Amino acid sequence: MADIESQTIALAATLQSVAMVEQLAKHGTTTAGNARVLINSIFKTSPKSTIDVYNQVQDLELGLNMLVQMLEKLNTPNYSDSMRYTLSLLHLQKKLAGNNAMLSVIAQRIERCRAQLEHFDVMHDNILANLADIYADTLSTFTFRIQIRGSYDYLQQVRIANHIRALLLAGVRSVTLWRQVGGSRINLILNRSKIITAADLLHQSVRNEK
C-alpha cells in the first residue's frame, strides 16, 4: 500500500500542476496556495518521503479530487485539457529521463535558483522567471512541446507565461517522482482501483482535518 500511496500522491501533484496551468491560461489567475506547494516541490531534491516533497497532503486536495474523478469516470469532458497536459508531461518526462546532459543542466540551474530563495519568496516574479527560463532552455528544446490552450490576452503576459512554465517544470518533477516510486502507465491501468481507494482515503483525511 505504501508504494500505491506514494504513486497516488505524485499523480495528484501532477494533476494539480496541470489544473493550475489551465486556470492561468484560461482565467489569468489561480489559487496561490495550490500553486505554491508545487513550485516549492521543485526545490525538494532530497525528500525523506513522497509527501515530504509537498509538505502535507492537505496541500494536494485539488489534485486528489481530480484524480478520483478522472479515474472513476475516465472520459470527463471538464478535464479534457488537463488530461492532454498530463499525457504530454508523461511523454516529456520520459524524453528528459533519457537525456543525462539535460538532467544535469536542470539540476545545476535549480541549485542556482535555490540561492535566490534567501532573498525572495518562492512565488516572487524573479523565482518564477528563473524557473520558466530553465524550462524554456531545456524541456522546450525538444521537438515535442506542450501546446497550451487559453486566452491570448493572458498567455502573452510575461508573468503568466512564466508562471505556466514554472508549473510545467513542477509537473515534470512530479512525474519523475511518480516513476521513481514505481509508477508507469501499465501500473496505472492495473492498479486503477487501488489508486482510487488510496486517493479517497487521502482526500478523506484532508476533510477530517478541516
KAZIFEN-V464389 format. One record per residue. N is the residue number from 1. SS is DSSP state (h for helix, s for strand, l for the rest). PHI is phi in whole degrees, 0 to 359 (NA if undefined). Layout:
n: {N & N}
ss: {SS & SS}
phi: {PHI & PHI}
//
This chain:
n: {1 & 2 & 3 & 4 & 5 & 6 & 7 & 8 & 9 & 10 & 11 & 12 & 13 & 14 & 15 & 16 & 17 & 18 & 19 & 20 & 21 & 22 & 23 & 24 & 25 & 26 & 27 & 28 & 29 & 30 & 31 & 32 & 33 & 34 & 35 & 36 & 37 & 38 & 39 & 40 & 41 & 42 & 43 & 44 & 45 & 46 & 47 & 48 & 49 & 50 & 51 & 52 & 53 & 54 & 55 & 56 & 57 & 58 & 59 & 60 & 61 & 62 & 63 & 64 & 65 & 66 & 67 & 68 & 69 & 70 & 71 & 72 & 73 & 74 & 75 & 76 & 77 & 78 & 79 & 80 & 81 & 82 & 83 & 84 & 85 & 86 & 87 & 88 & 89 & 90 & 91 & 92 & 93 & 94 & 95 & 96 & 97 & 98 & 99 & 100 & 101 & 102 & 103 & 104 & 105 & 106 & 107 & 108 & 109 & 110 & 111 & 112 & 113 & 114 & 115 & 116 & 117 & 118 & 119 & 120 & 121 & 122 & 123 & 124 & 125 & 126 & 127 & 128 & 129 & 130 & 131 & 132 & 133 & 134 & 135 & 136 & 137 & 138 & 139 & 140 & 141 & 142 & 143 & 144 & 145 & 146 & 147 & 148 & 149 & 150 & 151 & 152 & 153 & 154 & 155 & 156 & 157 & 158 & 159 & 160 & 161 & 162 & 163 & 164 & 165 & 166 & 167 & 168 & 169 & 170 & 171 & 172 & 173 & 174 & 175 & 176 & 177 & 178 & 179 & 180 & 181 & 182 & 183 & 184 & 185 & 186 & 187 & 188 & 189 & 190 & 191 & 192 & 193 & 194 & 195 & 196 & 197 & 198 & 199 & 200 & 201 & 202 & 203 & 204 & 205 & 206 & 207 & 208 & 209 & 210}
ss: {l & h & h & h & h & h & h & h & h & h & h & h & h & h & h & h & h & h & h & h & h & h & h & h & h & h & h & l & l & l & l & h & h & h & h & h & h & h & h & h & h & l & l & l & l & l & l & l & l & l & h & h & h & h & l & l & h & h & h & h & h & h & h & h & h & h & h & h & h & h & h & h & h & l & l & l & h & h & h & h & h & h & h & h & h & h & h & h & h & h & h & h & h & h & h & h & h & l & l & h & h & h & h & h & h & h & h & h & h & h & h & h & h & h & h & h & l & l & l & l & l & l & l & l & h & h & h & h & h & h & h & h & h & h & h & h & h & l & h & h & h & l & l & l & l & l & l & l & l & l & l & h & h & h & h & l & l & h & h & h & h & h & h & h & h & h & h & h & h & h & h & h & h & h & h & h & h & h & h & h & l & l & l & l & h & h & h & h & h & h & l & h & h & h & h & h & h & h & h & h & h & h & h & h & h & h & h & h & h & l}
phi: {NA & 299 & 294 & 297 & 296 & 297 & 297 & 296 & 298 & 294 & 294 & 298 & 295 & 298 & 294 & 295 & 295 & 288 & 295 & 294 & 299 & 297 & 296 & 295 & 292 & 263 & 236 & 78 & 208 & 203 & 285 & 302 & 296 & 294 & 280 & 303 & 297 & 284 & 297 & 300 & 297 & 299 & 267 & 270 & 267 & 226 & 285 & 278 & 205 & 297 & 294 & 299 & 295 & 245 & 75 & 205 & 296 & 301 & 283 & 245 & 302 & 300 & 296 & 295 & 296 & 297 & 299 & 298 & 296 & 289 & 281 & 284 & 260 & 62 & 262 & 254 & 306 & 296 & 247 & 298 & 291 & 298 & 295 & 296 & 296 & 296 & 298 & 293 & 296 & 299 & 292 & 295 & 295 & 295 & 293 & 296 & 300 & 267 & 239 & 298 & 296 & 292 & 302 & 295 & 298 & 299 & 299 & 296 & 286 & 295 & 296 & 293 & 293 & 302 & 299 & 289 & 294 & 288 & 243 & 230 & 293 & 297 & 262 & 294 & 304 & 295 & 293 & 299 & 295 & 293 & 294 & 297 & 296 & 300 & 298 & 295 & 278 & 237 & 298 & 285 & 274 & 292 & 301 & 281 & 228 & 277 & 267 & 267 & 262 & 174 & 279 & 301 & 301 & 275 & 295 & 276 & 282 & 302 & 295 & 294 & 298 & 295 & 297 & 297 & 296 & 296 & 290 & 294 & 297 & 296 & 296 & 296 & 298 & 291 & 295 & 301 & 297 & 302 & 292 & 296 & 262 & 101 & 285 & 199 & 296 & 292 & 294 & 296 & 291 & 291 & 254 & 307 & 294 & 293 & 291 & 300 & 299 & 297 & 295 & 300 & 295 & 294 & 294 & 297 & 296 & 293 & 298 & 291 & 283 & 279}
//
